[in-house]
Amino acid sequence: MLLISLLVCAIVLAGCQTRIVEVPQYVLPTLDAFEPPRMPADLIAEPMTDADLLHNSVRIEYLLYDWQDYADALKSYMEHVRGMLAGL
């Protein structure tokens, strides 16, 4: 009796097919193209006057604004990706 039950299970399972479900592949772009430079290109190497110091400080301040914008964009991007992946 046990042998007949095992044969029936084997015949039933032999007729089954395994289906592979295609999962969509998401390619997430990076924000490397929008990353600001590490240092401003037009800094005065050896400032001699107050105007030179002011020039360098303004250039560095604007660079920090660029980095803050980049950080905000990166944070927003990550929140968007989390929302998109949570909807899967």
C-alpha positions in Angstrom: 0.0 0.0 0.0 2.8 2.4 0.9 4.6 1.6 -2.3 1.5 2.4 -4.4 1.1 5.7 -2.5 4.8 6.6 -3.3 4.3 5.6 -6.9 1.2 7.8 -7.3 3.1 10.8 -5.7 6.1 10.2 -8.0 3.8 10.1 -11.1 2.0 13.2 -10.1 5.2 15.1 -9.3 6.8 14.0 -12.5 4.0 15.7 -14.5 4.6 19.0 -12.7 6.7 21.7 -14.4 8.7 24.3 -12.5 8.0 27.8 -13.7 10.6 30.5 -13.4 9.1 33.9 -12.7 10.9 36.7 -14.4 11.7 39.5 -11.9 12.3 42.9 -13.5 15.8 44.1 -13.1 16.1 47.7 -11.9 19.2 49.7 -12.8 19.5 52.6 -10.5 21.5 55.6 -11.9 24.0 57.3 -9.6 24.5 60.9 -9.0 28.2 60.9 -9.7 27.7 63.1 -12.7 26.3 65.8 -10.4 29.0 65.6 -7.7 30.8 68.9 -7.3 34.6 69.1 -7.4 36.6 68.4 -4.3 38.3 71.8 -4.5 37.7 74.9 -6.6 39.9 75.1 -9.6 40.6 78.8 -9.4 41.9 79.2 -5.9 44.9 81.5 -5.4 47.7 79.2 -4.3 49.5 81.8 -2.1 47.2 84.6 -1.2 49.1 87.9 -0.5 46.4 90.4 0.0 43.0 90.7 1.7 41.4 90.5 -1.8 43.1 87.2 -2.4 41.9 85.8 0.9 38.4 87.1 0.2 38.4 85.5 -3.3 39.5 82.1 -1.8 36.9 82.2 1.0 34.1 83.1 -1.4 35.1 80.3 -3.8 35.2 77.8 -0.9 31.8 79.0 0.4 30.2 78.6 -2.9 31.7 75.1 -3.2 30.1 74.3 0.2 26.8 75.4 -1.1 27.2 73.1 -4.1 28.0 70.2 -1.8 24.9 71.0 0.3 22.8 70.9 -2.8 24.4 67.6 -3.8 23.7 66.1 -0.3 20.1 67.3 -0.5 19.6 65.8 -3.9 21.2 62.5 -2.8 18.9 62.3 0.2 15.9 62.9 -1.9 17.1 60.3 -4.5 17.5 57.7 -1.7 14.0 58.4 -0.4 12.6 58.0 -3.9 14.4 54.7 -4.4 13.2 53.4 -1.0 9.6 54.3 -2.0 10.0 52.6 -5.3 11.4 49.5 -3.8 8.7 49.4 -1.1 6.1 49.4 -3.8 7.4 46.1 -5.2 
